[in-house]
Amino acid sequence: MASARCKTAIFLITFCATGSIGSPDVVNFIISTIEELAARQTGIPECVFYDHALSKPFKGVLESVLLSPRLKLIPKLIINRDMKLEHLVIPREPIMLLIRARNMAYDDKSILHTLRTFNPNTKIIVLVNKTPSSDALKTCDRKTLQYSKSTSIIQILQHFNQNTQLIVLVNKDSKNFKIVETYVRMLAFHNVIYLDLSSSSLGVTGLNAKGMFEDSMRRNFTGSPLTFTKRQIEPDPFDPTFKWIQETAFYLNTTAVQSMHFCALSESDLQDDCYFDHFQTSKPTFFLNDPILLSVCGFERCSLYRASRWEKMVLMSLVLWMFFMTCAYETKFLSMLVYKPVEPKINTIQDLLKSSINLKANLLMSPDIEMETQLEGVVINSNDSEFEMDNTHAYIFEKMYIEPSLPYYYDTKTKTARYYKMDETLGSFVKGYVLSDRNPLLDLFGYTHVVFVESGIWNVWNSKYITSQGQFYHSTTDEILSFWDLVPAWAAFAFGCVMSGLVFVYEIVTLKCFHNRFRYVITSVLQ
């Protein structure tokens, strides 16, 4: 069963004032829905009741639901229009938000401020008893979205996402149905269910609480791609953010589509609408097992017995190669680990300032470095990347970007590292991503991001990304063993195998001929 986190989708249930508004079927339907949501909740289930009435609030359906003994164990928070939300501790993700929308006007923004307090994935039941006037339908314009002051329903609908699943309870023969249908169509809600309340019984609809909150497009996008955009124009499959979005899209049973753009690349223009215009699809494929994790760490995502033939051949070759590497260079690795440099190691910023080493940093991309009081007047502005350091100055880089590039600065003559990472840092920062306003996938992206970071997969993606960025900066004097350095050894091994096979075949043929000739000579002598 999918987790409760993935089964949150906004539901707007609109009841219109008919003869069955206070019927036991309506009250029982709401209570059954809350009970079903409370049963699926892993934590403490909380329910919020909001009444917009000027006098005698919480009467009728709300009163029947509040006083129901079936909900006595569920905490309830009661809010009216006169209460200040900033003075209350309101749960951001309650299992249900039950709103009694009445006595509303177009210029009254209290209901909108209330809805913005909650998570966009909150389930909402809205009880509406104020019928729009006959002039409301005439004043609706599909392009400008101008409405009369009596359109209280439209004020609520326009603040939900277009993917919201809408359940509207109206009398299908009344003008309320036509007005609500017009509003829903204008706001592009495509998951709409209309329930006819002409009958006094609500069971004729065949709808129950379990069927209402089944997993919808939160886990099944039905072919709709998940679009995103990034500041860099060219796609980079090694970018950890790109990998994170792709794996989240795979978790949602869809594909990730990068939005290509021709917009400005500066940090100040990141909020520009130009980043959301043009689209292009891409979907990479992978082995069932990660070659590095399997050959180096022995970690199997999938058993090699169930892998394809080509994957077996590649991974078994890597395993044998790693075995020979560790056996042949074990002594050299140990000597490198125990070797101590002659110069004293600089571990703190004060030690760096006391030395004669100058400091460089990219002040355009990291302007906060100039605000460091201890580095005032010491930092030199430079555009050098992690793979373009001059082996003379000290540099300031982000930890996640500099760590994979340090092996490229190993001095083979002195057997020492030209650069190393200091123990003291300048602090940390929080990385943010821009999503649409009140995005229903916000919590899901946060969940997958936490999973990838805490499991260490994000660091693996980042290491691959940094390595891919530095592949064009390899020096010709590097003495780092690569895969192509072993080609002569494998060629010699293959040549030896071929020659030994030919000799073996030759020996078999000559031995057979000698045996036949010897048998012929013995037979002749005996005769």
C-alpha positions in Angstrom: 0.0 0.0 0.0 1.4 3.4 -0.9 2.2 5.7 2.0 -0.3 8.2 3.3 2.0 11.0 2.2 1.5 10.0 -1.5 -2.3 9.9 -1.1 -3.0 13.5 -0.4 -4.9 15.4 -3.0 -7.2 18.4 -2.5 -10.9 17.7 -2.6 -13.4 20.5 -2.7 -16.9 19.3 -1.8 -19.5 22.0 -2.3 -23.0 21.5 -0.8 -25.7 23.9 -2.0 -28.7 24.8 0.1 -31.4 22.3 -0.9 -34.0 20.3 1.0 -31.5 17.6 2.0 -28.8 19.9 3.5 -29.5 18.7 6.9 -30.3 15.1 6.0 -28.7 12.3 8.0 -27.1 11.0 4.8 -25.1 14.2 4.3 -23.9 14.3 7.9 -23.0 10.6 7.9 -21.1 11.0 4.6 -18.9 13.8 6.2 -18.3 11.8 9.3 -17.4 8.7 7.4 -15.0 10.7 5.3 -13.3 12.1 8.4 -13.1 8.6 10.0 -11.5 7.1 6.9 -8.9 9.9 6.8 -8.2 9.5 10.5 -7.7 5.8 10.0 -5.1 6.4 7.3 -3.2 9.1 9.3 0.0 7.9 10.8 0.2 10.7 13.4 -2.4 12.5 15.5 -5.4 13.3 13.3 -6.6 16.9 13.5 -9.7 18.4 12.0 -10.4 22.1 11.5 -13.9 23.7 11.4 -14.4 27.2 10.1 -17.7 29.1 10.0 -18.1 32.4 8.2 -21.4 33.3 9.7 -22.0 36.6 11.4 -24.4 35.2 14.0 -25.2 31.7 15.3 -22.2 30.0 13.9 -21.7 26.2 13.9 -25.4 25.4 13.4 -26.9 22.7 11.2 -24.5 20.3 9.6 -21.5 21.6 11.4 -23.2 21.2 14.8 -24.2 17.6 13.9 -20.7 16.7 12.9 -19.1 18.4 16.0 -21.4 16.6 18.4 -21.1 13.2 16.8 -19.8 10.6 19.3 -18.0 8.8 16.4 -15.5 11.7 16.3 -15.0 12.2 20.0 -11.4 10.9 19.9 -10.3 13.3 17.0 -9.0 16.7 18.1 -11.0 19.6 16.6 -10.0 23.2 16.1 -13.0 25.7 15.8 -12.4 29.0 14.0 -14.9 31.8 13.2 -14.5 34.9 11.1 -13.7 37.2 14.0 -10.7 35.2 15.3 -7.1 36.2 14.4 -5.2 33.3 12.8 -1.8 34.7 13.9 -2.7 34.2 17.5 -3.6 30.5 17.0 -1.5 27.4 16.6 -3.1 26.0 13.5 -2.1 22.6 12.1 -0.8 23.2 8.5 -1.8 19.7 7.4 -5.1 18.7 9.0 -6.9 15.6 7.8 -9.9 17.7 6.9 -10.9 21.4 6.7 -14.6 21.8 7.0 -15.8 25.3 6.0 -19.3 26.8 6.3 -19.2 29.6 3.6 -22.0 32.0 4.0 -22.6 35.8 4.3 -19.6 36.3 1.9 -18.8 39.2 -0.3 -16.3 39.7 -3.1 -14.3 42.2 -1.1 -14.1 40.0 2.0 -10.7 38.3 2.0 -11.0 36.5 5.3 -11.8 33.1 3.7 -8.8 33.5 1.3 -6.4 34.2 4.1 -7.8 31.1 5.9 -7.2 28.8 3.0 -3.7 30.1 2.4 -2.8 29.0 5.9 -3.1 25.3 5.1 -1.2 23.0 2.9 -2.5 22.8 -0.7 -3.0 19.1 -0.3 -5.5 19.5 2.5 -8.9 17.9 2.0 -11.6 20.5 2.1 -15.4 20.3 2.5 -17.1 23.6 1.7 -20.8 24.0 2.7 -22.3 26.8 0.7 -25.8 28.1 1.2 -25.6 31.4 -0.6 -26.9 31.1 -4.1 -25.4 33.5 -6.7 -27.7 36.0 -8.2 -29.1 35.8 -11.7 -26.7 38.5 -12.8 -23.7 36.5 -11.8 -23.7 34.3 -14.9 -24.1 37.4 -17.2 -21.1 39.1 -15.8 -18.7 36.2 -16.2 -16.1 36.7 -18.9 -13.8 33.7 -19.7 -10.8 35.9 -20.5 -10.9 38.6 -17.9 -12.5 36.5 -15.1 -14.7 39.3 -13.8 -17.4 38.3 -11.4 -20.3 40.0 -9.5 -20.1 40.4 -5.7 -22.4 37.4 -5.2 -20.0 34.8 -6.6 -18.7 33.4 -3.3 -17.9 30.0 -4.8 -15.6 31.4 -7.5 -13.6 33.2 -4.8 -12.7 29.9 -3.3 -12.2 27.9 -6.5 -9.7 30.3 -8.0 -7.2 29.7 -5.2 -6.8 26.0 -5.8 -4.6 24.1 -8.3 -6.1 23.0 -11.6 -5.3 19.4 -10.7 -7.7 19.6 -7.7 -10.3 16.9 -7.7 -13.7 18.6 -7.3 -16.8 17.0 -6.0 -19.9 19.2 -6.3 -23.2 18.4 -4.6 -26.0 20.3 -6.3 -29.5 19.8 -7.5 -29.0 19.0 -11.2 -32.3 20.7 -12.2 -31.6 24.0 -10.5 -29.7 27.1 -11.7 -27.0 26.4 -9.0 -25.8 23.5 -11.1 -25.4 25.6 -14.2 -23.6 28.5 -12.4 -21.2 26.1 -10.6 -20.6 24.2 -13.8 -19.7 27.5 -15.6 -17.3 28.5 -12.8 -15.6 25.1 -12.8 -15.2 25.1 -16.6 -13.7 28.6 -16.5 -11.1 27.7 -13.9 -10.0 24.6 -15.9 -10.8 22.0 -13.2 -10.7 18.6 -15.0 -11.3 16.2 -12.2 -15.0 17.0 -11.5 -17.8 14.7 -10.1 -21.3 16.0 -10.0 -23.7 14.3 -7.5 -27.4 14.7 -7.9 -29.2 15.6 -4.7 -32.7 15.4 -6.2 -33.1 12.3 -4.2 -33.3 12.4 -0.4 -30.8 9.6 -0.1 -27.1 10.1 -0.8 -26.4 6.4 -1.3 -27.7 6.5 -4.9 -24.5 8.1 -6.0 -22.4 5.0 -5.2 -19.7 7.2 -3.7 -18.0 6.3 -0.4 -15.2 7.7 1.7 -12.7 5.0 0.6 -13.4 5.6 -3.1 -13.2 9.3 -2.7 -9.6 9.5 -1.6 -8.0 6.7 -3.7 -4.6 7.5 -5.1 -5.0 9.8 -8.0 -2.5 11.7 -10.1 -0.1 12.1 -7.2 1.2 8.6 -8.1 -0.2 8.2 -11.6 0.2 11.1 -14.0 -1.4 9.1 -16.9 1.3 10.1 -19.4 1.5 13.8 -18.3 5.2 14.7 -18.0 6.7 16.5 -15.0 8.2 19.7 -16.3 11.1 21.7 -14.8 13.6 24.3 -15.9 17.2 25.2 -14.8 19.4 28.2 -15.2 22.0 26.4 -17.4 20.8 26.0 -20.9 22.6 22.8 -21.8 21.3 19.6 -20.2 23.7 17.8 -17.9 22.8 14.2 -17.0 25.3 14.3 -14.1 23.7 17.2 -12.3 22.4 15.9 -8.9 19.4 18.2 -9.1 18.6 16.7 -12.6 18.9 13.2 -11.2 16.7 14.0 -8.2 13.9 15.3 -10.5 14.2 12.3 -12.8 14.0 9.8 -9.9 11.0 11.7 -8.4 9.3 11.5 -11.8 10.0 7.8 -11.9 8.5 7.5 -8.4 5.4 9.3 -9.8 5.1 6.9 -12.8 6.0 9.5 -15.3 9.0 11.2 -17.0 10.8 14.4 -16.4 10.9 17.0 -19.1 13.4 19.9 -19.1 12.1 23.3 -20.2 14.7 24.7 -22.6 15.0 28.5 -22.6 17.0 31.4 -23.9 16.8 33.5 -20.8 19.4 35.5 -18.7 21.7 33.4 -16.6 22.4 35.8 -13.8 21.2 35.1 -10.3 19.0 38.2 -10.1 16.8 37.1 -13.1 16.1 33.6 -11.7 12.5 34.5 -11.0 11.8 35.6 -14.6 8.8 34.0 -16.4 11.0 33.3 -19.3 12.2 30.0 -17.7 8.8 28.4 -18.2 8.2 28.7 -21.9 9.7 26.0 -24.1 9.9 22.3 -23.5 11.8 19.2 -24.7 11.7 15.6 -23.5 14.5 13.4 -22.3 14.7 10.1 -20.5 17.9 8.2 -19.9 18.3 4.4 -19.3 20.5 2.7 -16.7 21.9 -0.7 -15.7 20.0 -2.6 -13.0 23.2 -2.3 -10.9 25.6 0.6 -10.5 29.0 -0.5 -11.9 31.0 1.5 -9.3 29.0 0.4 -6.3 29.0 -3.2 -7.3 32.7 -3.5 -8.4 34.2 -1.4 -5.5 31.7 -1.8 -2.6 30.0 -5.1 -3.6 26.6 -3.5 -3.4 23.9 -5.1 -5.6 20.7 -3.4 -6.4 19.6 -6.5 -8.3 21.1 -10.0 -8.4 23.5 -10.6 -11.2 21.7 -13.9 -11.9 18.7 -11.9 -13.1 20.7 -9.3 -15.0 21.1 -9.2 -18.7 24.0 -10.9 -20.5 25.8 -7.7 -21.4 25.5 -6.4 -17.8 27.0 -9.6 -16.5 30.0 -9.3 -18.9 30.6 -5.7 -18.1 30.3 -6.0 -14.3 32.3 -9.2 -14.0 35.1 -7.6 -16.0 35.0 -4.6 -13.6 35.1 -6.9 -10.6 38.2 -8.8 -11.9 39.8 -5.5 -12.8 39.3 -4.1 -9.2 40.7 -7.3 -7.8 43.9 -7.0 -9.8 44.1 -3.3 -9.0 43.8 -3.7 -5.2 46.3 -6.5 -5.2 48.9 -4.9 -7.4 48.8 -1.4 -5.9 48.0 -2.2 -2.3 51.6 -1.5 -1.2 51.6 1.9 -3.1 48.3 2.8 -1.5 49.6 2.2 2.0 52.7 4.2 1.3 50.6 7.1 0.2 48.4 6.9 3.2 51.2 7.0 5.7 53.3 9.7 3.9 53.4 13.0 5.9 54.1 16.3 4.2 57.0 18.4 5.2 55.2 21.7 5.4 52.8 22.3 8.4 49.1 21.9 7.6 46.9 24.9 7.7 43.6 24.0 9.4 42.1 27.4 10.4 41.5 30.7 8.7 43.8 32.4 11.2 46.6 30.1 10.1 45.9 31.0 6.5 46.0 34.7 7.3 49.3 34.3 9.1 50.9 32.6 6.1 52.0 34.3 2.9 49.4 32.6 0.8 46.9 34.8 -1.0 43.2 33.9 -1.2 41.0 33.8 -4.3 37.2 33.5 -4.7 34.5 34.2 -7.2 32.9 37.3 -5.6 30.3 37.6 -8.4 28.7 34.2 -7.6 29.4 34.4 -3.8 29.1 38.1 -2.8 28.6 37.1 0.8 32.3 36.4 1.1 33.0 40.1 1.1 30.9 40.5 4.2 33.2 38.2 6.2 35.1 40.6 8.6 38.1 38.3 9.0 38.6 38.2 5.2 38.1 41.9 4.6 40.7 43.2 2.1 42.3 39.8 1.7 40.2 38.0 -1.0 41.1 38.5 -4.6 38.3 38.2 -7.2 38.9 35.3 -9.6 36.8 33.3 -12.1 39.0 30.2 -11.8 36.9 26.9 -11.6 37.7 23.9 -9.4 39.9 22.5 -12.1 41.7 25.7 -13.0 43.5 26.5 -9.7 47.1 27.8 -10.3 48.8 25.9 -7.5 49.9 29.2 -5.9 46.9 30.7 -4.2 44.3 29.4 -1.8 40.7 29.2 -3.0 37.2 29.4 -1.6 34.7 26.9 -3.0 31.7 25.0 -1.9 32.5 21.8 -0.1 30.4 19.6 -2.3 32.1 20.9 -5.5 35.8 20.9 -4.4 36.0 17.5 -2.8 35.9 15.5 -6.0 38.4 17.7 -7.7 41.2 17.4 -5.1 42.7 14.2 -6.5 43.6 16.1 -9.7 46.1 18.3 -7.8 48.3 15.5 -6.6 52.0 16.3 -7.2 53.6 13.1 -8.5 57.2 14.5 -8.1 57.0 15.4 -4.4 54.3 12.7 -3.7 52.1 15.3 -1.9 48.8 16.9 -2.5 49.0 20.5 -3.8 45.6 21.3 -2.4 43.6 20.0 0.6 40.4 20.9 2.4 40.7 23.0 5.6 38.9 21.8 8.7 37.4 25.3 9.4 34.6 26.5 7.1 32.9 29.8 6.5 29.5 28.4 7.4 26.7 26.8 5.5 23.7 27.9 3.4 20.3 26.5 2.5 19.7 25.6 -1.2 16.3 26.5 -2.5 14.3 25.4 -5.6 11.6 27.5 -7.2 8.2 25.8 -7.6 4.8 27.1 -8.6 2.6 28.8 -6.1 0.8 26.2 -3.8 2.1 23.3 -5.8 0.4 20.0 -4.8 3.7 18.1 -5.3 5.7 20.3 -2.9 5.6 17.8 0.0 6.4 14.9 -2.3 9.5 16.6 -3.7 10.6 17.5 -0.2 10.2 13.8 0.8 12.3 12.5 -2.1 14.9 15.1 -1.6 15.3 14.1 2.1 15.5 10.4 1.1 18.3 11.0 -1.5 20.3 13.3 0.8 20.1 11.1 4.0 20.8 7.9 2.0 24.0 9.4 0.5 22.7 8.9 -3.1 22.8 12.7 -3.6 26.6 12.8 -2.8 27.2 10.0 -5.3 25.3 12.0 -8.0 27.2 15.1 -7.1 30.6 13.3 -7.3 29.7 12.1 -10.8 28.6 15.6 -11.8 31.9 17.2 -10.6 33.9 14.5 -12.3 32.1 15.1 -15.6 32.7 18.8 -15.4 36.5 18.3 -14.9 37.1 15.8 -17.7 38.4 18.5 -20.0 40.9 19.8 -17.6 43.1 16.7 -17.1 46.8 17.6 -17.3 49.1 15.7 -19.6 51.6 15.2 -16.7 49.1 13.5 -14.4 50.2 10.0 -13.3 46.7 8.8 -12.3 46.0 5.3 -13.5 43.0 5.2 -15.8 41.2 2.4 -17.6 43.1 3.0 -20.9 46.4 2.5 -19.1 45.5 -1.1 -18.7 44.8 -1.6 -22.4 48.4 -2.9 -23.2 48.2 -5.3 -20.3 44.8 -6.7 -21.5 46.2 -6.8 -25.1 49.2 -8.8 -23.9 46.9 -11.1 -21.9 44.7 -11.7 -24.9 47.7 -12.3 -27.2 49.0 -14.8 -24.7 45.7 -16.6 -24.5 45.5 -16.8 -28.3 49.0 -18.1 -28.7 48.6 -20.7 -25.9 45.4 -21.8 -27.6 47.1 -22.3 -30.9 49.9 -24.2 -29.3 47.4 -26.4 -27.4 45.6 -27.2 -30.7 48.9 -27.9 -32.4 50.0 -30.3 -29.7 46.7 -32.2 -29.9 46.9 -32.5 -33.7 50.6 -33.6 -33.6 50.0 -36.0 -30.8 47.1 -37.7 -32.7 49.2 -38.0 -35.8 52.1 -39.5 -33.9 49.8 -41.9 -32.1 48.4 -43.2 -35.4 51.8 -43.5 -37.0 53.2 -45.4 -33.9 50.2 -47.8 -34.0 50.9 -48.4 -37.7 54.6 -49.2 -37.1 53.8 -51.6 -34.2 51.2 -53.4 -36.3 53.7 -53.9 -39.1 56.3 -55.3 -36.8 53.9 -57.7 -35.3 52.8 -58.9 -38.7 
